[in-house]
Amino acid sequence: MVQRLSPRGQQRVAGAVSRLWAQRAVARDYLTAISGSAGRLVFSLIYFVALANTLTIAEFGLFATASAAGVMLSRILGFGFTAPLYRVATVRPRLIGIFAGGFLMMGALSLPVLALSSALVFALFFGGDLNPIIFAEIVIAEALLWRPAETIVIVNNGMNRFGRASLLVILGTVLRAAAAGMFALTAAGHGLALAEWVHFYLAANAAALLIAILVFTPPMRLQIRPRYYWKRLPDALYVAGAELLFYLQMEFDKLLVLSLGGAELAGIYAILMRLVDLTAIPIRTFTMMLVQRLMRLPDMMKRWRVRIGLEAGVFLLSTAALFVLALILAVAPNALGSNVAAAAGLVMLALAIPGFRNLTEYHSELLFARGQTLRRAINLLILTGAKLAILTVLIAEAADPAILTLWLNGGFALLYGISAVLTYTALRKPAKLI
């Protein structure tokens, strides 16, 4: 005879089914989002191999360093107003049209600051090595073309439209990979160099932005309502400052190597760090979804077991990814091309770098998710100063790339330790919700 469950038992079963269904939805969303990362990883590798083996090592170093500077400068666009737009997309999507108008307004107001900052960065780091027109084209591609397209990706992610966001991310990477492939084929017969490559790069990013606007922008009624923006402007400016500092401390090593070691060493270093960067692509998908969860459940990080488990997972996955790549290059150094082979022997020496580097990035995202944007900016300022000091000493003392790579493991471990102390001290304070 079958017993009927009591009302309390029925509630428990219903609760368990509801939790399982919610976990199923989270898993589905993650798999949808990670598909974009997987596609991006494949096409990023194609793009990297085509470009790194077409340009000379010195030219690749200059382009990678200028591109890193362009990404950093792109965070000036809109004065950080991408952050309020993302929060609104996540928790109050009916206001997207108003905040998209705010992003456009702030973007226009930020253009003089972006131009002045770009001129300053060029004078400090590239004046003797790179044509100013080439640098300007790279900054335009990163800041005025790809950054708005990236903002559309961010809005789609905030609205849980992970499939569309993933498709746009893949499409942007495909377009850049196609541009690199066309450049490689054209350069083989005509001896093209960096000055010609930037035209291909501009075209690829312009195509990505056009498609993003026409196909991937969510339905909205675009409006400009300044009264909605001013009270959120301080938070946006904190985010803009933090983003600038974040990319400065993430990318400053390339600028420093160029300044202290020259274009050739910068090229080898850029190749190595590009391989390290590839390990971060799937980690960032996980972090993006964790950020959204934290916006809705800001207290979930209170338990140390959760914190340690997440950090261990990020570190182990990052290290394993680079280890697999190092094994491939150890067996077949020319697997990614002759220019990449120049840095192939260094990959096995850099195994701890991606884990510590990705964890430092993860810490920054935790504070953003909880709305602690001022504290995030302060932490990144401290980390930027620490990284500047550490890398200046390491690069000045270790001219040999192999020794420098080994020492960089310790340098990134030290930065991780500083970041962990600063971040988990900040997490003791209550979250600031929208």
N, C-alpha and C positions, 0 to 999 in steps of 0.2 A: 504494500500500500504506500503510495507516495504522500509524504507529509507536505503540507503547505507551510511556507515560510511565514514567520511572524512579521508584522509591519516593520519592526526594527531590522529584522533580517533582510527584508525586501529593500529597505533603505540602504543597507550596507552593500548589497549586491549591485543596486543601481549606482551607488557611489563608485564602486570598483570598476563597473563597466564604463562609467563616465570618465574616470581617470585613464583607463586604457585607451578610450577613444581619443582623449586629449593628447596622450603620448603618441598615438598613431598619427594624429594631425601634425604634431611637432616633427616627428620623423619624416613625414611626407614633405613638409616644408623644407626641412634641412636637406633632404635628398634633391629636391628641386633646386635649392640655392647652390648646393655643392656641385650640381651638374654644370652650372655656370663657371665655377672655379676649375673644374676638371677641363672643360673646353678652353678656358683662358690659359690654363697651364700648358696644354698641348700647343696652342697657337703662339703663346709667349715664347716657348722653346723654339718653334720654327722661326719666329721673328728674330730672336736673339742669334740663332745659328746663322741665318742668312746675312744679317747685318754685321755681326762680329767678324765674319770671314770675307766680307766684301770691302769694308773700310780697313785701313791699316790699324794696328793696335793703338797707335797714338791718336788717330782720328776717332776711333771708337771711344777712347778714354775721354777726349774732349766732348764728344756728343753725349756720352752717358753723364758726364759731370754737368754739362749745360742743361740737359733734360732734368736732372735731379734738382738743379737750381730753379728751373721753370716750374716743377711740381711744387716746390716750396713757395715760390712767389704766387702761384695760382691760389693759394689760401687767402691772399689779400682780397681776391675778387668777392664782392658782396659783403665784405667786413664780417665774415663768419655767419651770414644770415642763412646759410644752408642748415645750420643746427636747429634754429626755431622751425624751419620748414620741415625738417625730418621729424621733430617731436610732434608737430601738428599732424603730419601724415600718419604717425604711429597711434596717436591717442585722440585726435579731433579732426579726422579727414575732411569734414565739411568746410573747414577753413583753408583748405589747400590753395584755392584760387587767390585768396587775399594775401597769403604769405608768399606765394609764387610772385605776385606783383611786388611784394616787398623785396624779394631777392633781386628782381630786375632793377628796381629803383636803387637799391644799395650797390648793385653791380655797376651801374652807371656812375654813381658817386665815387666808387673806389678806383676808377680807371686812372686818374692822375697820380694817386698814391702808388698804384701798381707800376706805372711808367717810371716814376722817380726811383722806386725801390729797385727796379730792373737795371736802371742805369748805374746805380750805386754798386749792385752786385757785380755787374760787368766790369766796372772800373777796379774793384778790389781783387777779383779773381781771374778775369779772362782777358784783360787789356792787352797783354803781350802775346797771347796765344790764339785768339779767335777773332774773326771778323765780326764787328758789331751787328751787321745785317743778319748774319747767320744766327747769332745769339737772339736777336729780336724775333726772328721767325720761330725759333724753338720755344721761346716764352709765349708767343701768340698761340702756337699749337697746344701747349700745355694749359695755359691760363684762360684763353678766350674761346677755345674750341673744345678741348676735352673736359675741362672742369664743368661747364654747363651740362654737357652730356652725362658726366658722372653724377651731377645733381639730380638728373632725371632718374638715373639708376637708384639713387638713395631714396627718392620719393616713392618709387615703386616698391622698394624693399620695406619702407615704413608702412605701406598699405597692404603688406603681405602678398604683393604680386611678384613673388619670387621667380616664377617662370619667365615673366617679361623682363625683369631686371637681369636675370642670368643670360637671357638671349641677347640683350643689348650689350652686356659685358663681353660676351663671346664675339658678337658682331664687331665691336670696336677693336678687339684683338685680331680678329680675322682680317680686317681692313689694313691694320698696320703690318701684319704678316704678309699680306698680298703686296703692299707697297714695298716692303723689304725684298720680296722675291722679284718683283718687277725691276727694282733698282739693281739687284744682283745680276739679272739677265742683261740689263742695259749696260751696266758698268763693265761687263766682261768684254764687250767689243769696243767701248769708247773711253775706258779709263776714267770713269766718273769718280768724284770724291765727295767729301762732306758737304761742300757748297751745293752740290746737286741733290744729295740725299734729303736735305731739309725741305726741298720742294715736294718730294714724294710724301714726306712725313706730314707736312701741312695739309696736303690733299686728303690723306687718309683720315686725319682728325676732323677736317671740315665735313667729309662725307658722313662720319659717325654722328656728328652733331645734327646734321640735316635729317638723317634717318630718325634719330632720337626725338627730335621735335615733331616730325610728321607722323611717326608710327607709335612711339612709346610714351608720349606725354599723357598722363591720366586725364580723363574728362574733367574740366574745371571751368569756372567763370572767372577769368582773370580780372582782378581788381587791385587798385592801389589805395590803401586805407592807412595813412601814416599813423593815425591814433593807435592802431594795433601794434605798431613796430617799436615805438620809442621805449616802452617799458621793457621790451625784450632786447633792446640794443646793447645794454651792458653785458648781458649773457652772451650775445653774439660776438661782441668784441673780445670777451675772454676766450671764446672758442677760437676766433681767428688768431689771436695771439698764441694760444696753446698749439694750434695746428702749425703755425709758422715755426714755433720752437720745436714741436715734435719732428717736423721734417728737417729742421736744421740739425737736430741731434741725430736723426737717422741718416742724413745725407752729407753732413759736414765732413765726414771722413774723406769722401771723394774730392771735395774742394781742397782739403788740407793736403792730400797726396799730390794733387796737381800743383799746388803752390810750392810744396817742399821737395817733391820728387820728380816733377816734370811730366810731360804728356805720356811718355812710354810707360813709366811705372804706374801712372794713373790708368792707362789702358788695361794693364795686367790686373790691377786691383779692381777695376770696374767689371772685368769679366768674372773674377772670383765672386764679387759681391752680387752680381746678377744671378749667379747660380744659387747663392744663399737666398736671394730674394724669392726665387721660385718656390722655396719651401714654405714661404709665408702665405701663398695664395689660398690653399685650403684652410689654413688656420684662421684667416680673416673672415671666411664665411661663417665659421663657428662663432667667432667673436661678435660678428654682426648680429647673429640670432640671440646670443647671450645678452647683448646690449638691449635689444628689444624686450627680452624677458625681464631684465632688471628695471627697465622703465615702468613696467607694470607691477613687479614684485621687488621693490628696492631692498628688502631685508633678507633676500635669499642667500646673501654672501656672509651672513653672520656666523655660520658654522665653519670652524676650521677644517673639518673633514672635507667639506665642499671646496674650500679654497685650495687645499693641498692637492686634492684629486684633479682639479682643473689645471693647476700649474704643472703637475707631473705629466698630464696628458699632452699639454702643449709642448713641453720640453721633449718628451720621448718621440712624439710624432715628427717634430722638426728635425731632431737628430737622425732619426731613422731615414727620413727622406733624403737628407744630404749624404748619409752613409751609402745608400743604394746608388746615388749618382756618382759618388767617389769610387765605388767598386767598378762601375761601368767604365769610368775614365782610367782606372788603373789597368784594366784589361785591354781597353782600346782607347788610348789617349787622343786619337784623331777622330773619335766617334762624332764629335760635335764640330769638327773642322780644324784646320791647321792653326789658326789664330787662337782658338780656345785651348788647344793643346799646350800653349805656352803657360797656361794657368792650371792645367789638369793635375799636375803633381801637388798643387797647393790645397786641393779640395779636401783630401783626407786629413790635412793638418788643421782644418777649420771646423771640425765636427761640432764643437760646443757653441760656435758663434750663432747659428740660426735659433737654437733653443733660447739662449739668453736674450737675443735681440727681439724675438717674437714675444717673449714674456714681458719685456719692457713696454712693447706696444700694447699688449693685452692690459697691463696695469693702467695705461692712459685711458683706454676705452672703458674700464670699470668706473672711473671717476666721471667720465662723460655721461655714462648711462644713469648715474645717480644724481646728475645735475650739479656736481661739485666742480663747476667750470673754472672758477677762480683758483681753487686749490690745484686743479689740474695744470693750469698755466704756470703757477708757482713751482710745482714739481718739475715741469718740463724745463723751466728756466734753470733750475738747479742741475738737472741732468745734462742740459746743454753745456753749461759751464764745466761740469765734471768731465764730459766726453771730450771737450776741447782740450782740457789739461792733459787727460790721459793719452789721447791720440797724438798730441804735439810731442810728448815725451817719447812715445813708442816709435813714431815715424822718424823723428830726429835721431834716435839711437839705433834703429834697425833698418838700414838701407836695403838689406837682402830681403826679397819678398817672402822666402820661406820662414825666416826668423820673425819677420813682422807678423806673418799669419799666426804663428804659434803664440806670440805674445798677445795678439788680439783676442784670443780665447779668454785670457785672464782679464783683459781690459773690459770686455763685454760682461764677464761674470761680476766684476766690480760694479759696473753700471746697473746690472740687475739687482744686486744687493741694496744699493742706494734707492733704487726705484721701489723695491718691495717694502722697505722701511717707511718711505714717504707715503706709499699708497695705502698700506694697511693701517697706518696711523690715522690717515684721513677717513677711512671707512668706519671708524668709531663714531663719527659724527652723523647726524641724521641726513637722509637724502633730501634733495630739493626738487620737488616735482613741479611740472608745468602748471 
